[in-house]
């Protein structure tokens, strides 16, 4: 379960969303996905601390390996309604539509986190304090073209 959670977060975009307007898997066009995290009240600081410690190094390695081109993160300055609330949005520009589905090598994960027990425990905690998580592939809209 933990393994799936980590890999889903790292590598998956919903199949239905991918089918809607995504470039073909063989395309070399960059593929942008926004990952939204809604954290249980009072746990946002803990979540982002764990994200920076355990997940961001994996994302940086994805860039070094050429699977991703850019990773950015935002948080809303103010809060919205509870049903539309999110605490963090991480945007990843993948090299193409297939890249989010490529397996992250176990050897790389072990190299980045030699203490796998601590890594698994902290990643489990990061998912425990989430209230919701969703992935949204996005496309640019050219407003200058008719």
C-alpha positions as CSV (number, residue, x, y, z in Angstrom):
1,X,0.0,0.0,0.0
2,X,2.7,2.5,0.9
3,X,4.7,1.5,-2.2
4,X,1.6,2.2,-4.4
5,X,1.1,5.5,-2.6
6,X,4.6,6.7,-3.3
7,X,4.7,5.4,-6.8
8,X,1.2,6.7,-7.6
9,X,2.3,10.1,-6.4
10,X,5.5,10.0,-8.3
11,X,4.5,8.4,-11.5
12,X,0.8,8.3,-12.2
13,X,-1.7,10.5,-13.8
14,X,-5.3,9.4,-14.0
15,X,-5.9,7.3,-17.1
16,X,-9.1,9.1,-17.9
17,X,-7.4,12.5,-17.7
18,X,-4.5,11.3,-19.8
19,X,-7.0,10.2,-22.5
20,X,-8.6,13.7,-22.6
21,X,-6.4,16.0,-24.6
22,X,-3.0,14.5,-23.6
23,X,-0.4,14.2,-26.3
24,X,0.2,10.6,-27.5
25,X,2.5,8.5,-25.3
26,X,5.2,8.5,-28.0
27,X,5.1,12.3,-28.2
28,X,8.1,14.4,-27.3
29,X,5.8,17.3,-26.2
30,X,6.1,18.2,-22.5
31,X,3.3,17.0,-20.4
32,X,2.2,19.1,-17.4
33,X,0.5,17.7,-14.3
34,X,-0.7,19.7,-11.3
35,X,-0.7,17.6,-8.1
36,X,-3.0,19.0,-5.4
37,X,-2.8,18.1,-1.7
38,X,-5.5,18.9,0.8
39,X,-4.0,18.3,4.3
40,X,-6.0,17.6,7.5
41,X,-6.3,20.8,9.5
42,X,-3.3,21.6,11.6
43,X,-0.9,19.3,9.7
44,X,0.2,21.5,6.7
45,X,3.6,22.3,8.1
46,X,4.3,18.7,8.9
47,X,3.2,17.6,5.4
48,X,5.4,20.1,3.6
49,X,8.4,19.2,5.8
50,X,8.0,15.5,5.0
51,X,7.4,16.3,1.3
52,X,10.6,18.4,1.1
53,X,12.6,15.7,3.0
54,X,11.4,12.6,1.2
55,X,9.6,13.4,-2.0
56,X,11.3,16.5,-3.4
57,X,14.7,14.7,-3.7
58,X,13.0,12.0,-5.8
59,X,11.5,14.7,-8.0
60,X,14.9,16.4,-8.4
61,X,16.4,13.1,-9.3
62,X,13.6,12.7,-11.9
63,X,14.9,15.9,-13.5
64,X,18.5,14.7,-13.4
65,X,17.5,11.5,-15.1
66,X,15.7,13.4,-17.8
67,X,12.2,12.2,-17.0
68,X,11.0,15.6,-15.8
69,X,11.9,19.1,-16.8
70,X,10.7,21.3,-13.9
71,X,9.0,21.0,-10.5
72,X,7.4,24.0,-8.8
73,X,5.1,24.3,-5.8
74,X,2.5,26.8,-4.6
75,X,0.3,27.3,-1.6
76,X,-2.7,29.7,-1.5
77,X,-2.1,32.9,0.4
78,X,-5.5,32.7,2.0
79,X,-8.0,29.8,2.5
80,X,-11.0,29.0,0.4
81,X,-14.1,27.1,1.0
82,X,-13.6,23.7,2.6
83,X,-15.0,21.8,-0.4
84,X,-12.6,23.6,-2.8
85,X,-9.6,23.9,-0.4
86,X,-6.2,22.7,-1.2
87,X,-3.0,23.4,0.7
88,X,-0.2,22.7,-1.8
89,X,-0.1,22.4,-5.6
90,X,3.0,20.8,-7.1
91,X,3.4,21.3,-10.8
92,X,5.6,18.9,-12.7
93,X,6.6,19.4,-16.3
94,X,7.3,15.9,-17.5
95,X,9.4,15.3,-20.6
96,X,6.4,13.7,-22.3
97,X,3.1,11.9,-21.6
98,X,4.8,8.6,-21.0
99,X,7.3,9.9,-18.4
100,X,4.9,10.0,-15.4
101,X,4.3,6.2,-15.9
102,X,8.0,5.2,-16.1
103,X,9.1,3.3,-13.0
104,X,11.5,5.0,-10.7
105,X,14.4,2.7,-10.1
106,X,14.5,1.0,-6.7
107,X,18.3,1.3,-6.7
108,X,17.9,5.1,-7.0
109,X,15.3,5.2,-4.1
110,X,17.7,3.2,-1.9
111,X,20.6,5.4,-2.9
112,X,18.6,8.6,-2.0
113,X,17.3,7.0,1.2
114,X,19.6,4.4,2.7
115,X,17.4,4.2,5.8
116,X,14.4,2.6,4.0
117,X,12.5,2.0,7.2
118,X,12.5,5.6,8.2
119,X,11.7,6.6,4.6
120,X,8.7,4.3,4.5
121,X,7.5,5.3,7.9
122,X,7.7,9.1,7.0
123,X,6.1,8.6,3.6
124,X,3.3,6.6,5.3
125,X,2.8,9.5,7.8
126,X,2.7,12.0,4.9
127,X,-0.2,10.1,3.3
128,X,-1.9,9.6,6.7
129,X,-2.2,13.4,7.2
130,X,-3.7,14.0,3.8
131,X,-7.4,14.7,3.6
132,X,-7.4,14.5,-0.2
133,X,-5.1,14.3,-3.2
134,X,-5.7,14.7,-6.9
135,X,-3.7,14.9,-10.1
136,X,-4.8,17.2,-12.9
137,X,-3.0,17.1,-16.3
138,X,-3.3,20.5,-17.9
139,X,-2.7,22.0,-21.3
140,X,-1.9,25.6,-22.3
141,X,-4.7,27.6,-23.9
142,X,-3.6,30.0,-26.6
143,X,-5.8,33.1,-26.0
144,X,-4.4,34.9,-29.0
145,X,-5.6,32.4,-31.7
146,X,-9.2,32.6,-32.9
